[in-house]
Amino acid sequence: MTTRDMLKEALQLDPAQRFALAEEILHSLDKPDPAIDAIWIEEAERRLTAFRAGKVKGIPAEDVLGTR
């Protein structure tokens, strides 16, 4: 079965089934890497420590997202 054949069959599913299939496919691509997770945890802790010590200021979400 080719990719095109699979797509043709998938498009015949009802929307909820297509969504579930797409979600499963996307989740299969997201493999956690413990080494990268550890680096991000260290960075988050470093940033939180700096924020609590007053070394950096927070930026309001409205400014970051441009919703003002």
mmCIF file as Biopython writes it, N, C-alpha, C and O atoms, coordinates in Angstrom:
data_model
#
loop_
_atom_site.group_PDB
_atom_site.id
_atom_site.type_symbol
_atom_site.label_atom_id
_atom_site.label_alt_id
_atom_site.label_comp_id
_atom_site.label_asym_id
_atom_site.label_entity_id
_atom_site.label_seq_id
_atom_site.pdbx_PDB_ins_code
_atom_site.Cartn_x
_atom_site.Cartn_y
_atom_site.Cartn_z
_atom_site.occupancy
_atom_site.B_iso_or_equiv
_atom_site.auth_seq_id
_atom_site.auth_asym_id
_atom_site.pdbx_PDB_model_num
ATOM 1   N N  . MET A ? 1  ? 0.858   -1.181 0.000  1.0 0.0 1  A 1 
ATOM 2   C CA . MET A ? 1  ? 0.000   0.000  0.000  1.0 0.0 1  A 1 
ATOM 3   C C  . MET A ? 1  ? 0.898   1.236  0.000  1.0 0.0 1  A 1 
ATOM 4   O O  . MET A ? 1  ? 1.831   1.328  0.798  1.0 0.0 1  A 1 
ATOM 5   N N  . THR A ? 2  ? 0.625   2.159  -0.870 1.0 0.0 2  A 1 
ATOM 6   C CA . THR A ? 2  ? 1.420   3.380  -0.962 1.0 0.0 2  A 1 
ATOM 7   C C  . THR A ? 2  ? 0.890   4.439  0.010  1.0 0.0 2  A 1 
ATOM 8   O O  . THR A ? 2  ? -0.195  4.308  0.576  1.0 0.0 2  A 1 
ATOM 9   N N  . THR A ? 3  ? 1.678   5.469  0.177  1.0 0.0 3  A 1 
ATOM 10  C CA . THR A ? 3  ? 1.252   6.594  1.024  1.0 0.0 3  A 1 
ATOM 11  C C  . THR A ? 3  ? -0.014  7.221  0.461  1.0 0.0 3  A 1 
ATOM 12  O O  . THR A ? 3  ? -0.921  7.585  1.211  1.0 0.0 3  A 1 
ATOM 13  N N  . ARG A ? 4  ? -0.074  7.346  -0.850 1.0 0.0 4  A 1 
ATOM 14  C CA . ARG A ? 4  ? -1.260  7.934  -1.495 1.0 0.0 4  A 1 
ATOM 15  C C  . ARG A ? 4  ? -2.498  7.073  -1.216 1.0 0.0 4  A 1 
ATOM 16  O O  . ARG A ? 4  ? -3.585  7.600  -0.983 1.0 0.0 4  A 1 
ATOM 17  N N  . ASP A ? 5  ? -2.326  5.750  -1.242 1.0 0.0 5  A 1 
ATOM 18  C CA . ASP A ? 5  ? -3.443  4.833  -0.948 1.0 0.0 5  A 1 
ATOM 19  C C  . ASP A ? 5  ? -3.909  5.012  0.497  1.0 0.0 5  A 1 
ATOM 20  O O  . ASP A ? 5  ? -5.107  5.047  0.779  1.0 0.0 5  A 1 
ATOM 21  N N  . MET A ? 6  ? -2.939  5.126  1.405  1.0 0.0 6  A 1 
ATOM 22  C CA . MET A ? 6  ? -3.298  5.312  2.814  1.0 0.0 6  A 1 
ATOM 23  C C  . MET A ? 6  ? -4.037  6.625  3.016  1.0 0.0 6  A 1 
ATOM 24  O O  . MET A ? 6  ? -5.021  6.684  3.753  1.0 0.0 6  A 1 
ATOM 25  N N  . LEU A ? 7  ? -3.562  7.674  2.364  1.0 0.0 7  A 1 
ATOM 26  C CA . LEU A ? 7  ? -4.219  8.977  2.477  1.0 0.0 7  A 1 
ATOM 27  C C  . LEU A ? 7  ? -5.639  8.899  1.930  1.0 0.0 7  A 1 
ATOM 28  O O  . LEU A ? 7  ? -6.572  9.421  2.540  1.0 0.0 7  A 1 
ATOM 29  N N  . LYS A ? 8  ? -5.801  8.256  0.796  1.0 0.0 8  A 1 
ATOM 30  C CA . LYS A ? 8  ? -7.128  8.129  0.191  1.0 0.0 8  A 1 
ATOM 31  C C  . LYS A ? 8  ? -8.089  7.434  1.155  1.0 0.0 8  A 1 
ATOM 32  O O  . LYS A ? 8  ? -9.239  7.850  1.298  1.0 0.0 8  A 1 
ATOM 33  N N  . GLU A ? 9  ? -7.618  6.377  1.812  1.0 0.0 9  A 1 
ATOM 34  C CA . GLU A ? 9  ? -8.462  5.665  2.780  1.0 0.0 9  A 1 
ATOM 35  C C  . GLU A ? 9  ? -8.719  6.522  4.016  1.0 0.0 9  A 1 
ATOM 36  O O  . GLU A ? 9  ? -9.836  6.554  4.533  1.0 0.0 9  A 1 
ATOM 37  N N  . ALA A ? 10 ? -7.687  7.214  4.486  1.0 0.0 10 A 1 
ATOM 38  C CA . ALA A ? 10 ? -7.836  8.041  5.683  1.0 0.0 10 A 1 
ATOM 39  C C  . ALA A ? 10 ? -8.857  9.151  5.460  1.0 0.0 10 A 1 
ATOM 40  O O  . ALA A ? 10 ? -9.615  9.489  6.370  1.0 0.0 10 A 1 
ATOM 41  N N  . LEU A ? 11 ? -8.880  9.715  4.266  1.0 0.0 11 A 1 
ATOM 42  C CA . LEU A ? 11 ? -9.818  10.802 3.971  1.0 0.0 11 A 1 
ATOM 43  C C  . LEU A ? 11 ? -11.266 10.330 3.911  1.0 0.0 11 A 1 
ATOM 44  O O  . LEU A ? 11 ? -12.185 11.149 3.902  1.0 0.0 11 A 1 
ATOM 45  N N  . GLN A ? 12 ? -11.472 9.040  3.871  1.0 0.0 12 A 1 
ATOM 46  C CA . GLN A ? 12 ? -12.829 8.498  3.881  1.0 0.0 12 A 1 
ATOM 47  C C  . GLN A ? 12 ? -13.360 8.323  5.304  1.0 0.0 12 A 1 
ATOM 48  O O  . GLN A ? 12 ? -14.547 8.057  5.493  1.0 0.0 12 A 1 
ATOM 49  N N  . LEU A ? 13 ? -12.490 8.471  6.301  1.0 0.0 13 A 1 
ATOM 50  C CA . LEU A ? 13 ? -12.913 8.368  7.701  1.0 0.0 13 A 1 
ATOM 51  C C  . LEU A ? 13 ? -13.724 9.596  8.078  1.0 0.0 13 A 1 
ATOM 52  O O  . LEU A ? 13 ? -13.623 10.645 7.442  1.0 0.0 13 A 1 
ATOM 53  N N  . ASP A ? 14 ? -14.530 9.449  9.122  1.0 0.0 14 A 1 
ATOM 54  C CA . ASP A ? 14 ? -15.262 10.625 9.589  1.0 0.0 14 A 1 
ATOM 55  C C  . ASP A ? 14 ? -14.271 11.556 10.295 1.0 0.0 14 A 1 
ATOM 56  O O  . ASP A ? 14 ? -13.184 11.119 10.673 1.0 0.0 14 A 1 
ATOM 57  N N  . PRO A ? 15 ? -14.630 12.831 10.478 1.0 0.0 15 A 1 
ATOM 58  C CA . PRO A ? 15 ? -13.687 13.807 11.045 1.0 0.0 15 A 1 
ATOM 59  C C  . PRO A ? 15 ? -13.063 13.380 12.371 1.0 0.0 15 A 1 
ATOM 60  O O  . PRO A ? 15 ? -11.866 13.588 12.570 1.0 0.0 15 A 1 
ATOM 61  N N  . ALA A ? 16 ? -13.822 12.799 13.267 1.0 0.0 16 A 1 
ATOM 62  C CA . ALA A ? 16 ? -13.274 12.393 14.569 1.0 0.0 16 A 1 
ATOM 63  C C  . ALA A ? 16 ? -12.218 11.305 14.398 1.0 0.0 16 A 1 
ATOM 64  O O  . ALA A ? 16 ? -11.192 11.314 15.080 1.0 0.0 16 A 1 
ATOM 65  N N  . GLN A ? 17 ? -12.472 10.376 13.493 1.0 0.0 17 A 1 
ATOM 66  C CA . GLN A ? 17 ? -11.498 9.316  13.244 1.0 0.0 17 A 1 
ATOM 67  C C  . GLN A ? 17 ? -10.242 9.869  12.573 1.0 0.0 17 A 1 
ATOM 68  O O  . GLN A ? 17 ? -9.132  9.441  12.887 1.0 0.0 17 A 1 
ATOM 69  N N  . ARG A ? 18 ? -10.414 10.816 11.654 1.0 0.0 18 A 1 
ATOM 70  C CA . ARG A ? 18 ? -9.253  11.434 11.004 1.0 0.0 18 A 1 
ATOM 71  C C  . ARG A ? 18 ? -8.413  12.190 12.023 1.0 0.0 18 A 1 
ATOM 72  O O  . ARG A ? 18 ? -7.183  12.140 11.990 1.0 0.0 18 A 1 
ATOM 73  N N  . PHE A ? 19 ? -9.096  12.895 12.934 1.0 0.0 19 A 1 
ATOM 74  C CA . PHE A ? 19 ? -8.378  13.623 13.970 1.0 0.0 19 A 1 
ATOM 75  C C  . PHE A ? 19 ? -7.584  12.661 14.845 1.0 0.0 19 A 1 
ATOM 76  O O  . PHE A ? 19 ? -6.412  12.911 15.130 1.0 0.0 19 A 1 
ATOM 77  N N  . ALA A ? 20 ? -8.196  11.581 15.270 1.0 0.0 20 A 1 
ATOM 78  C CA . ALA A ? 20 ? -7.517  10.598 16.120 1.0 0.0 20 A 1 
ATOM 79  C C  . ALA A ? 20 ? -6.315  10.000 15.396 1.0 0.0 20 A 1 
ATOM 80  O O  . ALA A ? 20 ? -5.257  9.812  15.996 1.0 0.0 20 A 1 
ATOM 81  N N  . LEU A ? 21 ? -6.476  9.701  14.116 1.0 0.0 21 A 1 
ATOM 82  C CA . LEU A ? 21 ? -5.373  9.149  13.330 1.0 0.0 21 A 1 
ATOM 83  C C  . LEU A ? 21 ? -4.236  10.157 13.219 1.0 0.0 21 A 1 
ATOM 84  O O  . LEU A ? 21 ? -3.073  9.807  13.415 1.0 0.0 21 A 1 
ATOM 85  N N  . ALA A ? 22 ? -4.566  11.401 12.905 1.0 0.0 22 A 1 
ATOM 86  C CA . ALA A ? 22 ? -3.545  12.446 12.786 1.0 0.0 22 A 1 
ATOM 87  C C  . ALA A ? 22 ? -2.815  12.646 14.107 1.0 0.0 22 A 1 
ATOM 88  O O  . ALA A ? 22 ? -1.596  12.813 14.131 1.0 0.0 22 A 1 
ATOM 89  N N  . GLU A ? 23 ? -3.562  12.628 15.197 1.0 0.0 23 A 1 
ATOM 90  C CA . GLU A ? 23 ? -2.959  12.801 16.519 1.0 0.0 23 A 1 
ATOM 91  C C  . GLU A ? 23 ? -1.980  11.670 16.821 1.0 0.0 23 A 1 
ATOM 92  O O  . GLU A ? 23 ? -0.886  11.915 17.329 1.0 0.0 23 A 1 
ATOM 93  N N  . GLU A ? 24 ? -2.364  10.441 16.514 1.0 0.0 24 A 1 
ATOM 94  C CA . GLU A ? 24 ? -1.481  9.288  16.736 1.0 0.0 24 A 1 
ATOM 95  C C  . GLU A ? 24 ? -0.210  9.401  15.903 1.0 0.0 24 A 1 
ATOM 96  O O  . GLU A ? 24 ? 0.882   9.107  16.389 1.0 0.0 24 A 1 
ATOM 97  N N  . ILE A ? 25 ? -0.350  9.822  14.659 1.0 0.0 25 A 1 
ATOM 98  C CA . ILE A ? 25 ? 0.825   9.967  13.793 1.0 0.0 25 A 1 
ATOM 99  C C  . ILE A ? 25 ? 1.756   11.045 14.339 1.0 0.0 25 A 1 
ATOM 100 O O  . ILE A ? 25 ? 2.969   10.846 14.403 1.0 0.0 25 A 1 
ATOM 101 N N  . LEU A ? 26 ? 1.191   12.182 14.730 1.0 0.0 26 A 1 
ATOM 102 C CA . LEU A ? 26 ? 2.018   13.259 15.283 1.0 0.0 26 A 1 
ATOM 103 C C  . LEU A ? 26 ? 2.722   12.835 16.564 1.0 0.0 26 A 1 
ATOM 104 O O  . LEU A ? 26 ? 3.899   13.141 16.752 1.0 0.0 26 A 1 
ATOM 105 N N  . HIS A ? 27 ? 2.020   12.139 17.443 1.0 0.0 27 A 1 
ATOM 106 C CA . HIS A ? 27 ? 2.628   11.679 18.693 1.0 0.0 27 A 1 
ATOM 107 C C  . HIS A ? 27 ? 3.756   10.689 18.426 1.0 0.0 27 A 1 
ATOM 108 O O  . HIS A ? 27 ? 4.720   10.630 19.188 1.0 0.0 27 A 1 
ATOM 109 N N  . SER A ? 28 ? 3.644   9.914  17.351 1.0 0.0 28 A 1 
ATOM 110 C CA . SER A ? 28 ? 4.695   8.952  17.043 1.0 0.0 28 A 1 
ATOM 111 C C  . SER A ? 28 ? 5.994   9.646  16.629 1.0 0.0 28 A 1 
ATOM 112 O O  . SER A ? 28 ? 7.065   9.045  16.706 1.0 0.0 28 A 1 
ATOM 113 N N  . LEU A ? 29 ? 5.908   10.899 16.195 1.0 0.0 29 A 1 
ATOM 114 C CA . LEU A ? 29 ? 7.086   11.656 15.775 1.0 0.0 29 A 1 
ATOM 115 C C  . LEU A ? 29 ? 7.765   12.364 16.933 1.0 0.0 29 A 1 
ATOM 116 O O  . LEU A ? 29 ? 8.916   12.783 16.806 1.0 0.0 29 A 1 
ATOM 117 N N  . ASP A ? 30 ? 7.089   12.506 18.043 1.0 0.0 30 A 1 
ATOM 118 C CA . ASP A ? 30 ? 7.594   13.262 19.185 1.0 0.0 30 A 1 
ATOM 119 C C  . ASP A ? 30 ? 8.203   12.314 20.208 1.0 0.0 30 A 1 
ATOM 120 O O  . ASP A ? 30 ? 7.547   11.920 21.173 1.0 0.0 30 A 1 
ATOM 121 N N  . LYS A ? 31 ? 9.465   11.950 19.988 1.0 0.0 31 A 1 
ATOM 122 C CA . LYS A ? 31 ? 10.160  11.055 20.907 1.0 0.0 31 A 1 
ATOM 123 C C  . LYS A ? 31 ? 10.966  11.896 21.897 1.0 0.0 31 A 1 
ATOM 124 O O  . LYS A ? 31 ? 11.878  12.615 21.487 1.0 0.0 31 A 1 
ATOM 125 N N  . PRO A ? 32 ? 10.650  11.820 23.189 1.0 0.0 32 A 1 
ATOM 126 C CA . PRO A ? 32 ? 11.383  12.609 24.175 1.0 0.0 32 A 1 
ATOM 127 C C  . PRO A ? 32 ? 12.860  12.190 24.237 1.0 0.0 32 A 1 
ATOM 128 O O  . PRO A ? 32 ? 13.188  11.014 24.079 1.0 0.0 32 A 1 
ATOM 129 N N  . ASP A ? 33 ? 13.727  13.153 24.464 1.0 0.0 33 A 1 
ATOM 130 C CA . ASP A ? 33 ? 15.154  12.907 24.621 1.0 0.0 33 A 1 
ATOM 131 C C  . ASP A ? 33 ? 15.528  13.342 26.036 1.0 0.0 33 A 1 
ATOM 132 O O  . ASP A ? 33 ? 15.546  14.539 26.321 1.0 0.0 33 A 1 
ATOM 133 N N  . PRO A ? 34 ? 15.826  12.400 26.924 1.0 0.0 34 A 1 
ATOM 134 C CA . PRO A ? 34 ? 16.130  12.740 28.316 1.0 0.0 34 A 1 
ATOM 135 C C  . PRO A ? 34 ? 17.270  13.748 28.461 1.0 0.0 34 A 1 
ATOM 136 O O  . PRO A ? 34 ? 17.241  14.579 29.368 1.0 0.0 34 A 1 
ATOM 137 N N  . ALA A ? 35 ? 18.268  13.689 27.587 1.0 0.0 35 A 1 
ATOM 138 C CA . ALA A ? 35 ? 19.388  14.632 27.681 1.0 0.0 35 A 1 
ATOM 139 C C  . ALA A ? 35 ? 18.911  16.057 27.399 1.0 0.0 35 A 1 
ATOM 140 O O  . ALA A ? 35 ? 19.293  16.992 28.103 1.0 0.0 35 A 1 
ATOM 141 N N  . ILE A ? 36 ? 18.079  16.223 26.372 1.0 0.0 36 A 1 
ATOM 142 C CA . ILE A ? 36 ? 17.560  17.553 26.044 1.0 0.0 36 A 1 
ATOM 143 C C  . ILE A ? 36 ? 16.610  18.033 27.139 1.0 0.0 36 A 1 
ATOM 144 O O  . ILE A ? 36 ? 16.628  19.207 27.509 1.0 0.0 36 A 1 
ATOM 145 N N  . ASP A ? 37 ? 15.780  17.127 27.658 1.0 0.0 37 A 1 
ATOM 146 C CA . ASP A ? 37 ? 14.878  17.492 28.758 1.0 0.0 37 A 1 
ATOM 147 C C  . ASP A ? 37 ? 15.676  17.995 29.957 1.0 0.0 37 A 1 
ATOM 148 O O  . ASP A ? 37 ? 15.280  18.975 30.589 1.0 0.0 37 A 1 
ATOM 149 N N  . ALA A ? 38 ? 16.787  17.344 30.282 1.0 0.0 38 A 1 
ATOM 150 C CA . ALA A ? 38 ? 17.619  17.755 31.423 1.0 0.0 38 A 1 
ATOM 151 C C  . ALA A ? 38 ? 18.204  19.148 31.192 1.0 0.0 38 A 1 
ATOM 152 O O  . ALA A ? 38 ? 18.262  19.959 32.116 1.0 0.0 38 A 1 
ATOM 153 N N  . ILE A ? 39 ? 18.633  19.424 29.971 1.0 0.0 39 A 1 
ATOM 154 C CA . ILE A ? 39 ? 19.178  20.750 29.649 1.0 0.0 39 A 1 
ATOM 155 C C  . ILE A ? 39 ? 18.108  21.824 29.828 1.0 0.0 39 A 1 
ATOM 156 O O  . ILE A ? 39 ? 18.382  22.885 30.388 1.0 0.0 39 A 1 
ATOM 157 N N  . TRP A ? 40 ? 16.879  21.551 29.351 1.0 0.0 40 A 1 
ATOM 158 C CA . TRP A ? 40 ? 15.799  22.527 29.492 1.0 0.0 40 A 1 
ATOM 159 C C  . TRP A ? 40 ? 15.405  22.725 30.948 1.0 0.0 40 A 1 
ATOM 160 O O  . TRP A ? 40 ? 15.078  23.842 31.349 1.0 0.0 40 A 1 
ATOM 161 N N  . ILE A ? 41 ? 15.430  21.667 31.743 1.0 0.0 41 A 1 
ATOM 162 C CA . ILE A ? 41 ? 15.121  21.791 33.170 1.0 0.0 41 A 1 
ATOM 163 C C  . ILE A ? 41 ? 16.151  22.682 33.845 1.0 0.0 41 A 1 
ATOM 164 O O  . ILE A ? 41 ? 15.792  23.564 34.625 1.0 0.0 41 A 1 
ATOM 165 N N  . GLU A ? 42 ? 17.429  22.461 33.553 1.0 0.0 42 A 1 
ATOM 166 C CA . GLU A ? 42 ? 18.494  23.314 34.113 1.0 0.0 42 A 1 
ATOM 167 C C  . GLU A ? 42 ? 18.286  24.772 33.722 1.0 0.0 42 A 1 
ATOM 168 O O  . GLU A ? 42 ? 18.413  25.671 34.554 1.0 0.0 42 A 1 
ATOM 169 N N  . GLU A ? 43 ? 17.966  25.001 32.448 1.0 0.0 43 A 1 
ATOM 170 C CA . GLU A ? 43 ? 17.767  26.370 31.970 1.0 0.0 43 A 1 
ATOM 171 C C  . GLU A ? 43 ? 16.566  27.018 32.659 1.0 0.0 43 A 1 
ATOM 172 O O  . GLU A ? 43 ? 16.634  28.181 33.056 1.0 0.0 43 A 1 
ATOM 173 N N  . ALA A ? 44 ? 15.484  26.285 32.801 1.0 0.0 44 A 1 
ATOM 174 C CA . ALA A ? 44 ? 14.293  26.823 33.463 1.0 0.0 44 A 1 
ATOM 175 C C  . ALA A ? 44 ? 14.600  27.164 34.917 1.0 0.0 44 A 1 
ATOM 176 O O  . ALA A ? 44 ? 14.173  28.203 35.421 1.0 0.0 44 A 1 
ATOM 177 N N  . GLU A ? 45 ? 15.334  26.296 35.579 1.0 0.0 45 A 1 
ATOM 178 C CA . GLU A ? 45 ? 15.694  26.566 36.983 1.0 0.0 45 A 1 
ATOM 179 C C  . GLU A ? 45 ? 16.611  27.784 37.085 1.0 0.0 45 A 1 
ATOM 180 O O  . GLU A ? 45 ? 16.463  28.597 37.998 1.0 0.0 45 A 1 
ATOM 181 N N  . ARG A ? 46 ? 17.562  27.915 36.150 1.0 0.0 46 A 1 
ATOM 182 C CA . ARG A ? 46 ? 18.469  29.064 36.141 1.0 0.0 46 A 1 
ATOM 183 C C  . ARG A ? 46 ? 17.674  30.357 35.939 1.0 0.0 46 A 1 
ATOM 184 O O  . ARG A ? 46 ? 17.919  31.353 36.619 1.0 0.0 46 A 1 
ATOM 185 N N  . ARG A ? 47 ? 16.728  30.336 35.010 1.0 0.0 47 A 1 
ATOM 186 C CA . ARG A ? 47 ? 15.919  31.529 34.745 1.0 0.0 47 A 1 
ATOM 187 C C  . ARG A ? 47 ? 15.024  31.880 35.928 1.0 0.0 47 A 1 
ATOM 188 O O  . ARG A ? 47 ? 14.870  33.056 36.258 1.0 0.0 47 A 1 
ATOM 189 N N  . LEU A ? 48 ? 14.431  30.873 36.568 1.0 0.0 48 A 1 
ATOM 190 C CA . LEU A ? 48 ? 13.577  31.117 37.727 1.0 0.0 48 A 1 
ATOM 191 C C  . LEU A ? 48 ? 14.389  31.702 38.880 1.0 0.0 48 A 1 
ATOM 192 O O  . LEU A ? 48 ? 13.937  32.626 39.557 1.0 0.0 48 A 1 
ATOM 193 N N  . THR A ? 49 ? 15.578  31.167 39.100 1.0 0.0 49 A 1 
ATOM 194 C CA . THR A ? 49 ? 16.450  31.681 40.160 1.0 0.0 49 A 1 
ATOM 195 C C  . THR A ? 49 ? 16.801  33.139 39.893 1.0 0.0 49 A 1 
ATOM 196 O O  . THR A ? 49 ? 16.754  33.964 40.805 1.0 0.0 49 A 1 
ATOM 197 N N  . ALA A ? 50 ? 17.153  33.465 38.646 1.0 0.0 50 A 1 
ATOM 198 C CA . ALA A ? 50 ? 17.493  34.850 38.283 1.0 0.0 50 A 1 
ATOM 199 C C  . ALA A ? 50 ? 16.293  35.768 38.468 1.0 0.0 50 A 1 
ATOM 200 O O  . ALA A ? 50 ? 16.446  36.896 38.937 1.0 0.0 50 A 1 
ATOM 201 N N  . PHE A ? 51 ? 15.107  35.301 38.108 1.0 0.0 51 A 1 
ATOM 202 C CA . PHE A ? 51 ? 13.890  36.101 38.266 1.0 0.0 51 A 1 
ATOM 203 C C  . PHE A ? 51 ? 13.621  36.365 39.736 1.0 0.0 51 A 1 
ATOM 204 O O  . PHE A ? 51 ? 13.351  37.500 40.129 1.0 0.0 51 A 1 
ATOM 205 N N  . ARG A ? 52 ? 13.693  35.318 40.551 1.0 0.0 52 A 1 
ATOM 206 C CA . ARG A ? 52 ? 13.419  35.471 41.986 1.0 0.0 52 A 1 
ATOM 207 C C  . ARG A ? 52 ? 14.449  36.363 42.676 1.0 0.0 52 A 1 
ATOM 208 O O  . ARG A ? 52 ? 14.133  37.027 43.663 1.0 0.0 52 A 1 
ATOM 209 N N  . ALA A ? 53 ? 15.670  36.380 42.162 1.0 0.0 53 A 1 
ATOM 210 C CA . ALA A ? 53 ? 16.729  37.211 42.741 1.0 0.0 53 A 1 
ATOM 211 C C  . ALA A ? 53 ? 16.646  38.647 42.245 1.0 0.0 53 A 1 
ATOM 212 O O  . ALA A ? 53 ? 17.426  39.494 42.679 1.0 0.0 53 A 1 
ATOM 213 N N  . GLY A ? 54 ? 15.713  38.934 41.343 1.0 0.0 54 A 1 
ATOM 214 C CA . GLY A ? 54 ? 15.550  40.284 40.824 1.0 0.0 54 A 1 
ATOM 215 C C  . GLY A ? 54 ? 16.566  40.644 39.752 1.0 0.0 54 A 1 
ATOM 216 O O  . GLY A ? 54 ? 16.707  41.819 39.412 1.0 0.0 54 A 1 
ATOM 217 N N  . LYS A ? 55 ? 17.276  39.663 39.213 1.0 0.0 55 A 1 
ATOM 218 C CA . LYS A ? 55 ? 18.283  39.934 38.182 1.0 0.0 55 A 1 
ATOM 219 C C  . LYS A ? 55 ? 17.646  40.156 36.804 1.0 0.0 55 A 1 
ATOM 220 O O  . LYS A ? 55 ? 18.240  40.794 35.934 1.0 0.0 55 A 1 
ATOM 221 N N  . VAL A ? 56 ? 16.455  39.635 36.618 1.0 0.0 56 A 1 
ATOM 222 C CA . VAL A ? 56 ? 15.721  39.850 35.368 1.0 0.0 56 A 1 
ATOM 223 C C  . VAL A ? 56 ? 14.280  40.175 35.714 1.0 0.0 56 A 1 
ATOM 224 O O  . VAL A ? 56 ? 13.781  39.798 36.774 1.0 0.0 56 A 1 
ATOM 225 N N  . LYS A ? 57 ? 13.621  40.879 34.809 1.0 0.0 57 A 1 
ATOM 226 C CA . LYS A ? 57 ? 12.212  41.221 35.006 1.0 0.0 57 A 1 
ATOM 227 C C  . LYS A ? 57 ? 11.361  40.370 34.078 1.0 0.0 57 A 1 
ATOM 228 O O  . LYS A ? 57 ? 11.793  39.967 32.998 1.0 0.0 57 A 1 
ATOM 229 N N  . GLY A ? 58 ? 10.153  40.111 34.523 1.0 0.0 58 A 1 
ATOM 230 C CA . GLY A ? 58 ? 9.202   39.410 33.666 1.0 0.0 58 A 1 
ATOM 231 C C  . GLY A ? 58 ? 8.626   40.354 32.628 1.0 0.0 58 A 1 
ATOM 232 O O  . GLY A ? 58 ? 8.653   41.573 32.802 1.0 0.0 58 A 1 
ATOM 233 N N  . ILE A ? 59 ? 8.116   39.799 31.569 1.0 0.0 59 A 1 
ATOM 234 C CA . ILE A ? 59 ? 7.466   40.576 30.516 1.0 0.0 59 A 1 
ATOM 235 C C  . ILE A ? 59 ? 6.000   40.157 30.498 1.0 0.0 59 A 1 
ATOM 236 O O  . ILE A ? 59 ? 5.704   38.966 30.393 1.0 0.0 59 A 1 
ATOM 237 N N  . PRO A ? 60 ? 5.076   41.113 30.597 1.0 0.0 60 A 1 
ATOM 238 C CA . PRO A ? 60 ? 3.654   40.759 30.585 1.0 0.0 60 A 1 
ATOM 239 C C  . PRO A ? 60 ? 3.283   39.973 29.321 1.0 0.0 60 A 1 
ATOM 240 O O  . PRO A ? 60 ? 3.766   40.268 28.228 1.0 0.0 60 A 1 
ATOM 241 N N  . ALA A ? 61 ? 2.443   39.000 29.486 1.0 0.0 61 A 1 
ATOM 242 C CA . ALA A ? 61 ? 2.016   38.162 28.359 1.0 0.0 61 A 1 
ATOM 243 C C  . ALA A ? 61 ? 1.416   39.012 27.242 1.0 0.0 61 A 1 
ATOM 244 O O  . ALA A ? 61 ? 1.601   38.702 26.065 1.0 0.0 61 A 1 
ATOM 245 N N  . GLU A ? 62 ? 0.704   40.073 27.595 1.0 0.0 62 A 1 
ATOM 246 C CA . GLU A ? 62 ? 0.108   40.929 26.579 1.0 0.0 62 A 1 
ATOM 247 C C  . GLU A ? 62 ? 1.168   41.547 25.662 1.0 0.0 62 A 1 
ATOM 248 O O  . GLU A ? 62 ? 0.953   41.718 24.462 1.0 0.0 62 A 1 
ATOM 249 N N  . ASP A ? 63 ? 2.318   41.877 26.262 1.0 0.0 63 A 1 
ATOM 250 C CA . ASP A ? 63 ? 3.406   42.449 25.451 1.0 0.0 63 A 1 
ATOM 251 C C  . ASP A ? 63 ? 4.033   41.389 24.549 1.0 0.0 63 A 1 
ATOM 252 O O  . ASP A ? 63 ? 4.352   41.653 23.390 1.0 0.0 63 A 1 
ATOM 253 N N  . VAL A ? 64 ? 4.204   40.196 25.094 1.0 0.0 64 A 1 
ATOM 254 C CA . VAL A ? 64 ? 4.828   39.121 24.322 1.0 0.0 64 A 1 
ATOM 255 C C  . VAL A ? 64 ? 3.914   38.691 23.174 1.0 0.0 64 A 1 
ATOM 256 O O  . VAL A ? 64 ? 4.369   38.475 22.051 1.0 0.0 64 A 1 
ATOM 257 N N  . LEU A ? 65 ? 2.623   38.572 23.472 1.0 0.0 65 A 1 
ATOM 258 C CA . LEU A ? 65 ? 1.680   38.076 22.472 1.0 0.0 65 A 1 
ATOM 259 C C  . LEU A ? 65 ? 1.083   39.167 21.607 1.0 0.0 65 A 1 
ATOM 260 O O  . LEU A ? 65 ? 0.405   38.885 20.619 1.0 0.0 65 A 1 
ATOM 261 N N  . GLY A ? 66 ? 1.336   40.420 21.981 1.0 0.0 66 A 1 
ATOM 262 C CA . GLY A ? 66 ? 0.816   41.528 21.207 1.0 0.0 66 A 1 
ATOM 263 C C  . GLY A ? 66 ? -0.687  41.655 21.246 1.0 0.0 66 A 1 
ATOM 264 O O  . GLY A ? 66 ? -1.314  42.011 20.249 1.0 0.0 66 A 1 
ATOM 265 N N  . THR A ? 67 ? -1.275  41.361 22.409 1.0 0.0 67 A 1 
ATOM 266 C CA . THR A ? 67 ? -2.738  41.366 22.519 1.0 0.0 67 A 1 
ATOM 267 C C  . THR A ? 67 ? -3.270  42.659 23.135 1.0 0.0 67 A 1 
ATOM 268 O O  . THR A ? 67 ? -4.449  42.733 23.481 1.0 0.0 67 A 1 
ATOM 269 N N  . ARG A ? 68 ? -2.444  43.650 23.272 1.0 0.0 68 A 1 
ATOM 270 C CA . ARG A ? 68 ? -2.918  44.923 23.838 1.0 0.0 68 A 1 
ATOM 271 C C  . ARG A ? 68 ? -3.465  45.792 22.760 1.0 0.0 68 A 1 
ATOM 272 O O  . ARG A ? 68 ? -3.913  46.906 23.034 1.0 0.0 68 A 1 
#
